[in-house]
Amino acid sequence: MCKFPIFFLAIIISFQGFSQKKKTETTAPYFPDRQEWQHKSPAEAGMSATRIQEVIAFARANETKAPRNMEISQAQSFGKEPFGEGIGPFETRGEPSGLIVRRGYLVAEWGEPTRPDMAHSVTKSFLSTVVGLAVDRGLIRNVQDTVAAYVPPIELYNPAQVNRPAEQFGTPELLRPFDTPHNRTLTWDVMLRQTSDWEGTLWGKPEWADRPSANASEWQTRPRNKPGSVYEYNDVRVNALALAATSVWRRPLPQVLREHIMDPIGASNTWRWAGYRNSWIVLDGQAVQAVSGGGHWGGGMFINAYDMARFGLLTMHKGQWNGQQLISENWIRQATTPTPAQPTYGYMNFFLNPDHTYLPSASVSAFVHIGNGTNLVYVDPEHELVMVVRWLDSKAMDGVVKRLLDSLE
């Protein structure tokens, strides 16, 4: 009589093993290929269709009030700063746009997600990524190394000037962006965390002129802060990091990004990473443009929402894409480690959420790649979510995230 229970027990164990195997198979991460991004209905993705429509309606209703013409928008904001005129390309933006991705699958899209628009400071996350690639490949030995040790004197590219004018006779001909007593102490880590207090002028923009202090008398005279002690969001310093990374790679950074990141994740061919009209250098006998880390004076990444979401997925999976470790998990861990002087900031432009201080409605493990506009790439590993929202009023960021999380069933 006891044989039947044992027999049925064996069947149950076998079935449980099969079920567990089936569960493992069905929950394997999905990565879209270049030609096709598979869709799932909200119900299939474990989400409420009604609540997702509320997300989209909220994002559309809270469009930024800034002009759609980015040149005019910049003139009305950053253009009011000293030396604030644009020197890189601008473009008129499209409609409020975005998409929602759950477990790799597209669940919702709105607006013009295929339109390559300015991403502004989301560009900084791409910049920190190419620095990470240099660390992974040993081109940079350690982020605690000083940047100055990696950057030789740089020749500016100016084909219109063959003979130097008399007033420049005897003055330095080469650019040395890390050759002051303070700048020689700066590490890659403090540059990535925006705690360097780098001093100088680059591409015609003094560092003190970016979001200048209200006290004009100290613009050029204040003492330098100890590296790592004070956080200051500053695009001149970001551009100094981009120039240093260009020197390390000895090639244009967009080429590095395309080869090692964007092509492997199946990004489109429509994204572009621009610098300024005066940010050209001579590198190994060729004219190379040093790109910018955002659209503060124009330039930066021009990219569509799908490509932004792919990058968000890559960072959600800690640098791994469909079996390939494109950038090391250790680098993503460093990038998402809080900066002591500003705990909501990791490596540019990974904004973090410790104690729910950045996005009160989001998980503490969530992070965002963010830029002016607002351009938002929300990454939530806990819920396997990536959301791109473009041209959102900055005050509505937590509101759109809250509605997204409310859609989970």
URKA-V252750 format. One record per backbone hydrogen bond with DSSP energy under -1.0 kcal/mol. NH is the residue of the N-H (numbers start at 1). CO is the residue of the C=O. If there is no record, write none. Layout:
NH:CO
NH:CO
This chain:
6:2
7:3
8:4
9:5
10:6
11:7
12:8
13:9
14:10
15:11
16:12
17:13
18:14
19:15
20:16
21:17
22:18
23:19
24:20
25:21
26:22
27:23
33:36
40:106
45:41
46:43
47:42
48:407
52:48
53:49
54:50
55:51
56:52
57:53
58:54
59:55
60:56
61:57
62:58
63:60
64:391
73:69
74:70
75:71
76:72
79:74
80:77
81:78
84:81
87:297
88:297
93:68
97:390
98:110
99:388
100:108
101:386
102:105
103:384
105:102
106:38
107:100
108:100
110:98
115:112
117:303
119:301
122:119
123:120
124:121
125:122
127:123
128:124
129:125
130:126
131:127
132:128
133:129
134:130
135:131
136:132
137:133
138:135
139:134
140:134
145:142
147:186
150:147
154:175
157:280
161:158
168:165
169:166
171:168
175:154
179:176
184:180
185:182
186:183
188:145
189:143
191:187
192:188
193:189
195:190
202:205
205:202
207:200
209:206
210:207
216:214
218:215
219:216
222:218
228:195
229:226
232:194
238:234
239:235
240:236
241:237
242:238
243:239
244:240
245:241
246:242
247:243
248:244
249:245
250:246
256:252
257:253
258:254
259:255
260:256
261:257
262:257
263:258
265:261
266:263
267:262
272:302
274:300
277:87
279:276
281:288
282:155
283:286
286:283
288:281
290:279
292:274
298:295
299:89
300:274
302:272
303:117
305:113
306:113
308:304
309:305
310:306
311:307
312:308
313:309
314:310
315:311
316:312
317:313
318:315
319:314
320:317
321:324
324:321
326:319
326:324
327:319
332:328
333:329
334:330
335:331
336:332
337:334
339:345
342:339
345:342
346:350
347:335
348:192
350:347
351:368
352:344
356:353
357:354
362:359
366:363
367:379
368:351
369:377
371:375
375:371
376:389
377:369
378:387
379:367
380:385
385:380
386:101
387:378
388:99
389:376
390:97
391:374
392:374
393:62
396:393
397:394
400:396
401:397
402:398
403:399
404:400
405:401
406:402
408:405
409:46
